[in-house]
Amino acid sequence: MIALLAVLLLVTGGGIVTLLSLQSHLEGQVSRIDGVFDGLDNRPERAGGAAAKSMNILVMGTDRRSGQQTTGEAATAAEWVPGAQRTDTIMVLHINAARDDATLISIPRDSWVKVPGHGYNKINAAFSLAGPSLAVETVEDLTGVRIDHLAVIDWEGFRSLIDSVGGVDVTVPRTVEDTHNDVVWTKGRHHLNGQQALTYSRQRYGLTMGDIDRVKRQQAILRSLMRASLSTLGSASPTGIYDLLDTLTQNVSVDSGWEVGDMRSLLLDMRGMRTGDVNFLTAPVAGFGREGAQSVVYLDPADNTSMWDAVREDEVSDWAKTHPLDVLTGPAQ
């Protein structure tokens, strides 16, 4: 989803004409998830005033090991099967009302939270227990922020998206070993293809901060993906732009209420935005522990309340400036 934004935010001139001409094709490819918001009671109220024009998108990456693609138009397996997968990546993308900055907030997948109707569990269990709708309800219950739209991508879609831009560059600050995947990431700059980027972004073993370092890696990949996507756009190659959009729309699933025309209008409103206008945050963490056999992350109640209140009131960019420890500016391990 962030790649979609990165590719389209800077569309100007002939690029707009290209985008308009592609709308019918894109609309036919975008995979829809029905009933995402049906039956959700006691949803958070939308903020009033100017903040009401801001938008919050729940972005999730699923870890189902189906052997077949599960998201997007190219999917050949069911998107959700009870108990078959959890959400490996959970992020809330907040786009401000003025459409001149955005904030991507990662929620560690091991966060110990209340899952409505199921007691306390890791936040990534909600998708496994009851699919996209419960995942949305859980995030809304945790944050008090009303989710406007949902976008989901699986491992295969992630790999395809990375490969479509020719891979991404990351800088590893120190040599670390991933004993689970038998990979050693040496200190220095690496150019990663889709599979390598997936392996890198999913590593947990051998990292000092576990799930938190994993979040840093995911955000490092997204930053690089944004740069690579903008490079493709800047090449002024209609074929390159088309191929990237084509790959994206084949691999991402969105809620059925999000029409392509609405996406286009939103993104055209954002075309003046630059990569430096996208902030990367994480839900503030209080510590780590265990719940039974599970290793979990405990979120900081006070700081999370403060941050999500700022999201709801469309003041999260100002909040980030006064809470530097909660901004993921440190290098991925």
HELIX and SHEET records of a PDB file:
HELIX    1   1 ILE A    2  LEU A    8  1                                   7    
HELIX    2   2 GLY A   14  GLN A   29  1                                  16    
HELIX    3   3 GLY A   49  LYS A   53  5                                   5    
HELIX    4   4 ALA A  125  ALA A  130  1                                   6    
HELIX    5   5 PRO A  132  THR A  143  1                                  12    
HELIX    6   6 TRP A  155  SER A  164  1                                  10    
HELIX    7   7 GLY A  194  ARG A  202  1                                   9    
HELIX    8   8 ASP A  211  GLY A  234  1                                  24    
HELIX    9   9 PRO A  238  ASN A  251  1                                  14    
HELIX   10  10 VAL A  260  ASP A  269  1                                  10    
HELIX   11  11 THR A  275  ASP A  277  5                                   3    
HELIX   12  12 PRO A  301  ARG A  312  1                                  12    
HELIX   13  13 VAL A  316  LYS A  321  1                                   6    
HELIX   14  14 PRO A  324  ASP A  326  5                                   3    
SHEET    1   A 7 SER A  31  ILE A  33  0                                        
SHEET    2   A 7 SER A 253  ASP A 255  1                                        
SHEET    3   A 7 HIS A 149  ASP A 154 -1                                        
SHEET    4   A 7 MET A  55  THR A  62  1                                        
SHEET    5   A 7 THR A  87  ILE A  95 -1                                        
SHEET    6   A 7 ALA A 102  SER A 106 -1                                        
SHEET    7   A 7 VAL A 278  THR A 282  1                                        
SHEET    1   B 2 TRP A 112  LYS A 114  0                                        
SHEET    2   B 2 TYR A 120  LYS A 122 -1                                        
SHEET    1   C 2 VAL A 168  VAL A 172  0                                        
SHEET    2   C 2 GLY A 188  LEU A 192 -1                                        
SHEET    1   D 2 VAL A 176  ASP A 178  0                                        
SHEET    2   D 2 VAL A 183  TRP A 185 -1                                        
SHEET    1   E 2 VAL A 285  GLU A 291  0                                        
SHEET    2   E 2 GLN A 294  LEU A 299 -1                                        
END                                                                             
